[in-house]
Amino acid sequence: MTIAYWCVLVAIFLPFAFTGFAKFQGGFGPKQNHNPREFLEGLQGARKRAHWAQINSFEVNPAFFVAVVAAHQIGTLAQGTIDGLAVAFIASRILFGIFYITDKAELRSLVWFAGMGMIAALFVMSA
């Protein structure tokens, strides 16, 4: 399996790191596991922003998954380039979450655009 495909696996689980921060910060165990969506919507501050980072991650993941698969299937892009773009995407998503949780909006937007650029590059450079 390629590094890029391993990055897909990381991207699948990364949103749960953000929701874990939202649900478990300040003590052990989820604060409200009977109505988790209602609980998450009622959070404030960094915990609320962690929840929003989770939502955004679930929204962007399908585009990344398709870009990685398409780049592999088309086969014109060197594997090292595909892997590098995938790793850069994961790095951008980790930074995105950190900047979101710490309320650094400008940096968050910058790394969001960088991540989207990695997705676009996987498509455009494969053509």
N, CA and C atoms as a LAMMPS dump frame, in Angstrom:
ITEM: TIMESTEP
0
ITEM: NUMBER OF ATOMS
381
ITEM: BOX BOUNDS ff ff ff
-5.0000000000000000e+02 5.0000000000000000e+02
-5.0000000000000000e+02 5.0000000000000000e+02
-5.0000000000000000e+02 5.0000000000000000e+02
ITEM: ATOMS id mol type element x y z
1 1 1 N 0.854 -1.171 0
2 1 2 C 0 0 0
3 1 3 C 0.9 1.235 0
4 2 1 N 0.503 2.246 -0.738
5 2 2 C 1.317 3.452 -0.853
6 2 3 C 1.147 4.351 0.367
7 3 1 N 2.078 5.281 0.534
8 3 2 C 1.978 6.266 1.606
9 3 3 C 0.699 7.072 1.455
10 4 1 N 0.341 7.409 0.227
11 4 2 C -0.875 8.19 -0.001
12 4 3 C -2.113 7.45 0.489
13 5 1 N -2.163 6.147 0.264
14 5 2 C -3.304 5.379 0.766
15 5 3 C -3.301 5.317 2.293
16 6 1 N -2.134 5.255 2.913
17 6 2 C -2.069 5.316 4.368
18 6 3 C -2.573 6.677 4.858
19 7 1 N -2.301 7.722 4.082
20 7 2 C -2.799 9.053 4.439
21 7 3 C -4.325 9.104 4.394
22 8 1 N -4.919 8.352 3.488
23 8 2 C -6.379 8.254 3.455
24 8 3 C -6.878 7.671 4.781
25 9 1 N -6.214 6.638 5.263
26 9 2 C -6.601 6.045 6.54
27 9 3 C -6.462 7.059 7.681
28 10 1 N -5.378 7.804 7.677
29 10 2 C -5.189 8.839 8.704
30 10 3 C -6.315 9.87 8.615
31 11 1 N -6.658 10.285 7.403
32 11 2 C -7.719 11.273 7.211
33 11 3 C -9.068 10.76 7.705
34 12 1 N -9.291 9.471 7.598
35 12 2 C -10.548 8.894 8.08
36 12 3 C -10.672 9.062 9.589
37 13 1 N -9.572 8.868 10.316
38 13 2 C -9.626 8.903 11.774
39 13 3 C -9.312 10.268 12.383
40 14 1 N -8.719 11.172 11.635
41 14 2 C -8.346 12.485 12.165
42 14 3 C -9.524 13.266 12.755
43 15 1 N -10.698 13.269 12.128
44 15 2 C -11.813 14.014 12.728
45 15 3 C -12.141 13.56 14.151
46 16 1 N -11.909 12.29 14.443
47 16 2 C -12.224 11.787 15.775
48 16 3 C -11.266 12.328 16.831
49 17 1 N -10.074 12.736 16.42
50 17 2 C -9.164 13.401 17.359
51 17 3 C -9.755 14.74 17.789
52 18 1 N -10.351 15.446 16.835
53 18 2 C -10.957 16.742 17.153
54 18 3 C -12.186 16.581 18.045
55 19 1 N -13.027 15.616 17.715
56 19 2 C -14.211 15.408 18.557
57 19 3 C -13.813 14.875 19.928
58 20 1 N -12.722 14.109 19.983
59 20 2 C -12.226 13.656 21.28
60 20 3 C -11.84 14.828 22.161
61 21 1 N -11.184 15.818 21.554
62 21 2 C -10.835 17.035 22.304
63 21 3 C -12.107 17.7 22.818
64 22 1 N -13.108 17.8 21.958
65 22 2 C -14.356 18.463 22.335
66 22 3 C -15.085 17.715 23.451
67 23 1 N -15.114 16.403 23.353
68 23 2 C -15.913 15.623 24.3
69 23 3 C -15.191 15.295 25.598
70 24 1 N -13.879 15.144 25.561
71 24 2 C -13.179 14.62 26.72
72 24 3 C -12.348 15.639 27.48
73 25 1 N -12.202 16.845 26.971
74 25 2 C -11.386 17.832 27.68
75 25 3 C -12.043 18.175 29.014
76 26 1 N -11.219 18.22 30.038
77 26 2 C -11.729 18.584 31.354
78 26 3 C -12.172 17.398 32.191
79 27 1 N -11.893 16.196 31.753
80 27 2 C -12.263 15.025 32.548
81 27 3 C -12.283 13.781 31.689
82 28 1 N -12.47 12.67 32.324
83 28 2 C -12.492 11.403 31.613
84 28 3 C -13.915 11.056 31.207
85 29 1 N -14.037 10.439 30.063
86 29 2 C -15.338 9.998 29.576
87 29 3 C -16.096 11.111 28.902
88 30 1 N -16.973 10.748 27.977
89 30 2 C -17.775 11.771 27.309
90 30 3 C -18.705 12.456 28.305
91 31 1 N -18.875 13.72 28.114
92 31 2 C -19.72 14.483 29.026
93 31 3 C -21.196 14.125 28.844
94 32 1 N -21.568 13.763 27.649
95 32 2 C -22.963 13.436 27.377
96 32 3 C -22.992 12.499 26.185
97 33 1 N -23.114 11.222 26.424
98 33 2 C -23.083 10.274 25.323
99 33 3 C -24.467 9.777 24.926
100 34 1 N -25.494 10.222 25.622
101 34 2 C -26.847 9.826 25.246
102 34 3 C -27.371 10.671 24.089
103 35 1 N -26.969 11.927 24.044
104 35 2 C -27.366 12.862 22.982
105 35 3 C -26.127 13.606 22.495
106 36 1 N -25.185 12.9 21.837
107 36 2 C -23.892 13.531 21.533
108 36 3 C -24.003 14.736 20.603
109 37 1 N -24.882 14.714 19.649
110 37 2 C -24.978 15.871 18.74
111 37 3 C -25.491 17.098 19.473
112 38 1 N -26.485 16.905 20.31
113 38 2 C -27.005 18.014 21.106
114 38 3 C -25.929 18.534 22.053
115 39 1 N -25.201 17.615 22.676
116 39 2 C -24.121 17.997 23.573
117 39 3 C -23.059 18.812 22.85
118 40 1 N -22.62 18.328 21.683
119 40 2 C -21.559 19.018 20.943
120 40 3 C -22 20.399 20.486
121 41 1 N -23.258 20.542 20.088
122 41 2 C -23.751 21.856 19.659
123 41 3 C -23.809 22.853 20.806
124 42 1 N -23.899 22.357 22.04
125 42 2 C -23.984 23.243 23.196
126 42 3 C -22.646 23.665 23.774
127 43 1 N -21.557 23.173 23.211
128 43 2 C -20.232 23.52 23.723
129 43 3 C -19.883 24.968 23.41
130 44 1 N -18.879 25.472 24.094
131 44 2 C -18.405 26.842 23.887
132 44 3 C -16.885 26.844 23.734
133 45 1 N -16.359 27.935 23.196
134 45 2 C -14.919 28.148 23.142
135 45 3 C -14.167 27.118 22.321
136 46 1 N -13.008 26.706 22.84
137 46 2 C -12.129 25.788 22.113
138 46 3 C -12.809 24.457 21.835
139 47 1 N -13.619 24.005 22.765
140 47 2 C -14.301 22.724 22.567
141 47 3 C -15.298 22.822 21.405
142 48 1 N -15.982 23.925 21.292
143 48 2 C -16.919 24.131 20.171
144 48 3 C -16.144 24.19 18.857
145 49 1 N -15.012 24.897 18.857
146 49 2 C -14.207 24.988 17.645
147 49 3 C -13.63 23.63 17.257
148 50 1 N -13.313 22.782 18.231
149 50 2 C -12.85 21.419 17.934
150 50 3 C -13.955 20.635 17.235
151 51 1 N -15.176 20.82 17.695
152 51 2 C -16.316 20.171 17.038
153 51 3 C -16.445 20.66 15.598
154 52 1 N -16.297 21.951 15.392
155 52 2 C -16.393 22.489 14.026
156 52 3 C -15.255 21.97 13.149
157 53 1 N -14.062 21.795 13.722
158 53 2 C -12.942 21.22 12.966
159 53 3 C -13.278 19.79 12.54
160 54 1 N -13.94 19.059 13.425
161 54 2 C -14.374 17.702 13.092
162 54 3 C -15.335 17.729 11.897
163 55 1 N -16.319 18.601 11.954
164 55 2 C -17.308 18.688 10.875
165 55 3 C -16.62 19.03 9.558
166 56 1 N -15.721 20.021 9.583
167 56 2 C -15.032 20.408 8.359
168 56 3 C -14.19 19.262 7.817
169 57 1 N -13.59 18.498 8.694
170 57 2 C -12.784 17.36 8.242
171 57 3 C -13.636 16.326 7.527
172 58 1 N -14.801 16.034 8.077
173 58 2 C -15.693 15.095 7.403
174 58 3 C -16.153 15.645 6.047
175 59 1 N -16.284 16.955 5.931
176 59 2 C -16.718 17.567 4.67
177 59 3 C -15.65 17.493 3.59
178 60 1 N -14.391 17.688 3.939
179 60 2 C -13.322 17.744 2.94
180 60 3 C -12.766 16.363 2.589
181 61 1 N -12.941 15.401 3.479
182 61 2 C -12.344 14.084 3.252
183 61 3 C -12.749 13.422 1.934
184 62 1 N -14.008 13.433 1.531
185 62 2 C -14.345 12.75 0.269
186 62 3 C -13.552 13.276 -0.933
187 63 1 N -13.332 14.567 -0.994
188 63 2 C -12.567 15.129 -2.108
189 63 3 C -11.123 14.617 -2.077
190 64 1 N -10.54 14.543 -0.889
191 64 2 C -9.179 14.018 -0.763
192 64 3 C -9.124 12.558 -1.169
193 65 1 N -10.075 11.772 -0.717
194 65 2 C -10.094 10.344 -1.047
195 65 3 C -10.152 10.134 -2.555
196 66 1 N -11.043 10.866 -3.212
197 66 2 C -11.18 10.727 -4.663
198 66 3 C -9.917 11.191 -5.367
199 67 1 N -9.311 12.268 -4.899
200 67 2 C -8.092 12.779 -5.528
201 67 3 C -6.964 11.761 -5.446
202 68 1 N -6.813 11.109 -4.299
203 68 2 C -5.754 10.106 -4.148
204 68 3 C -6.01 8.909 -5.064
205 69 1 N -7.23 8.425 -5.077
206 69 2 C -7.567 7.273 -5.93
207 69 3 C -7.404 7.64 -7.404
208 70 1 N -7.872 8.81 -7.794
209 70 2 C -7.761 9.235 -9.193
210 70 3 C -6.294 9.356 -9.612
211 71 1 N -5.466 9.942 -8.744
212 71 2 C -4.051 10.089 -9.081
213 71 3 C -3.397 8.722 -9.271
214 72 1 N -3.764 7.761 -8.451
215 72 2 C -3.231 6.404 -8.614
216 72 3 C -3.742 5.758 -9.902
217 73 1 N -5.006 5.913 -10.179
218 73 2 C -5.609 5.261 -11.343
219 73 3 C -5.123 5.852 -12.661
220 74 1 N -4.978 7.165 -12.694
221 74 2 C -4.518 7.809 -13.931
222 74 3 C -3.09 7.398 -14.232
223 75 1 N -2.256 7.35 -13.211
224 75 2 C -0.925 6.784 -13.34
225 75 3 C 0.13 7.636 -14.012
226 76 1 N -0.155 8.898 -14.285
227 76 2 C 0.852 9.739 -14.939
228 76 3 C 1.733 10.496 -13.948
229 77 1 N 1.326 10.559 -12.706
230 77 2 C 2.064 11.295 -11.687
231 77 3 C 2.968 10.324 -10.927
232 78 1 N 4.192 10.728 -10.688
233 78 2 C 5.136 9.881 -9.954
234 78 3 C 4.593 9.571 -8.56
235 79 1 N 4.813 8.349 -8.12
236 79 2 C 4.288 7.935 -6.817
237 79 3 C 4.811 8.818 -5.689
238 80 1 N 6.056 9.226 -5.781
239 80 2 C 6.618 10.111 -4.761
240 80 3 C 5.886 11.439 -4.671
241 81 1 N 5.441 11.943 -5.817
242 81 2 C 4.693 13.198 -5.834
243 81 3 C 3.312 13.003 -5.215
244 82 1 N 2.655 11.91 -5.559
245 82 2 C 1.34 11.613 -4.969
246 82 3 C 1.482 11.49 -3.448
247 83 1 N 2.477 10.747 -3.021
248 83 2 C 2.7 10.561 -1.585
249 83 3 C 2.993 11.892 -0.896
250 84 1 N 3.839 12.706 -1.526
251 84 2 C 4.188 13.999 -0.945
252 84 3 C 2.989 14.921 -0.809
253 85 1 N 2.153 14.955 -1.83
254 85 2 C 0.944 15.789 -1.772
255 85 3 C -0.012 15.277 -0.7
256 86 1 N -0.127 13.959 -0.572
257 86 2 C -1.011 13.384 0.443
258 86 3 C -0.51 13.693 1.849
259 87 1 N 0.785 13.56 2.073
260 87 2 C 1.355 13.877 3.389
261 87 3 C 1.17 15.361 3.687
262 88 1 N 1.38 16.212 2.69
263 88 2 C 1.188 17.652 2.885
264 88 3 C -0.271 17.962 3.219
265 89 1 N -1.199 17.243 2.598
266 89 2 C -2.614 17.436 2.916
267 89 3 C -2.881 17.085 4.378
268 90 1 N -2.366 15.949 4.829
269 90 2 C -2.574 15.538 6.225
270 90 3 C -1.968 16.57 7.173
271 91 1 N -0.776 17.039 6.854
272 91 2 C -0.145 18.072 7.686
273 91 3 C -1.02 19.326 7.739
274 92 1 N -1.581 19.706 6.601
275 92 2 C -2.445 20.89 6.576
276 92 3 C -3.689 20.677 7.426
277 93 1 N -4.22 19.461 7.439
278 93 2 C -5.425 19.181 8.231
279 93 3 C -5.122 19.171 9.728
280 94 1 N -3.957 18.687 10.107
281 94 2 C -3.569 18.724 11.521
282 94 3 C -3.409 20.176 11.961
283 95 1 N -2.705 20.961 11.156
284 95 2 C -2.539 22.382 11.475
285 95 3 C -3.88 23.099 11.476
286 96 1 N -4.756 22.751 10.533
287 96 2 C -6.09 23.333 10.479
288 96 3 C -6.799 23.138 11.82
289 97 1 N -6.776 21.915 12.321
290 97 2 C -7.439 21.633 13.59
291 97 3 C -6.818 22.396 14.747
292 98 1 N -5.509 22.439 14.788
293 98 2 C -4.821 23.168 15.856
294 98 3 C -5.185 24.652 15.795
295 99 1 N -5.126 25.23 14.607
296 99 2 C -5.439 26.654 14.468
297 99 3 C -6.919 26.94 14.738
298 100 1 N -7.776 26.005 14.38
299 100 2 C -9.206 26.185 14.66
300 100 3 C -9.437 26.18 16.172
301 101 1 N -8.907 25.185 16.848
302 101 2 C -9.117 25.044 18.289
303 101 3 C -8.531 26.232 19.047
304 102 1 N -7.384 26.741 18.605
305 102 2 C -6.73 27.864 19.29
306 102 3 C -7.205 29.219 18.781
307 103 1 N -8.203 29.218 17.913
308 103 2 C -8.853 30.44 17.409
309 103 3 C -7.894 31.368 16.661
310 104 1 N -7.081 30.776 15.82
311 104 2 C -6.197 31.548 14.936
312 104 3 C -6.792 31.486 13.527
313 105 1 N -7.803 32.318 13.317
314 105 2 C -8.643 32.236 12.114
315 105 3 C -7.856 32.441 10.821
316 106 1 N -6.939 33.399 10.801
317 106 2 C -6.202 33.67 9.565
318 106 3 C -5.316 32.487 9.183
319 107 1 N -4.615 31.94 10.17
320 107 2 C -3.763 30.782 9.904
321 107 3 C -4.608 29.571 9.523
322 108 1 N -5.749 29.416 10.181
323 108 2 C -6.653 28.315 9.846
324 108 3 C -7.075 28.407 8.382
325 109 1 N -7.462 29.582 7.942
326 109 2 C -7.878 29.763 6.543
327 109 3 C -6.722 29.497 5.592
328 110 1 N -5.533 29.936 5.961
329 110 2 C -4.359 29.729 5.113
330 110 3 C -4.08 28.242 4.91
331 111 1 N -4.093 27.462 5.992
332 111 2 C -3.812 26.039 5.832
333 111 3 C -4.987 25.304 5.198
334 112 1 N -6.198 25.829 5.353
335 112 2 C -7.342 25.246 4.646
336 112 3 C -7.13 25.376 3.139
337 113 1 N -6.757 26.575 2.692
338 113 2 C -6.486 26.787 1.261
339 113 3 C -5.324 25.918 0.787
340 114 1 N -4.305 25.776 1.602
341 114 2 C -3.177 24.916 1.23
342 114 3 C -3.649 23.479 1.039
343 115 1 N -4.469 22.977 1.954
344 115 2 C -5 21.623 1.831
345 115 3 C -5.83 21.445 0.575
346 116 1 N -6.657 22.432 0.285
347 116 2 C -7.456 22.366 -0.943
348 116 3 C -6.543 22.412 -2.164
349 117 1 N -5.44 23.14 -2.051
350 117 2 C -4.463 23.168 -3.137
351 117 3 C -3.841 21.803 -3.378
352 118 1 N -3.617 21.054 -2.306
353 118 2 C -3.074 19.69 -2.463
354 118 3 C -4.065 18.791 -3.2
355 119 1 N -5.342 18.931 -2.875
356 119 2 C -6.372 18.156 -3.565
357 119 3 C -6.398 18.526 -5.047
358 120 1 N -6.407 19.824 -5.321
359 120 2 C -6.431 20.283 -6.719
360 120 3 C -5.184 19.817 -7.45
361 121 1 N -4.036 19.862 -6.788
362 121 2 C -2.788 19.443 -7.427
363 121 3 C -2.821 17.961 -7.794
364 122 1 N -3.398 17.141 -6.944
365 122 2 C -3.501 15.715 -7.263
366 122 3 C -4.287 15.498 -8.556
367 123 1 N -5.325 16.276 -8.738
368 123 2 C -6.112 16.168 -9.981
369 123 3 C -5.385 16.775 -11.167
370 124 1 N -4.97 18.022 -11.019
371 124 2 C -4.388 18.773 -12.154
372 124 3 C -3.069 18.171 -12.62
373 125 1 N -2.225 17.804 -11.679
374 125 2 C -0.917 17.26 -12.071
375 125 3 C -1.028 15.859 -12.662
376 126 1 N -2.137 15.177 -12.383
377 126 2 C -2.345 13.83 -12.935
378 126 3 C -2.885 13.865 -14.347
379 127 1 N -3.434 14.991 -14.755
380 127 2 C -4.091 15.074 -16.07
381 127 3 C -3.103 14.996 -17.214
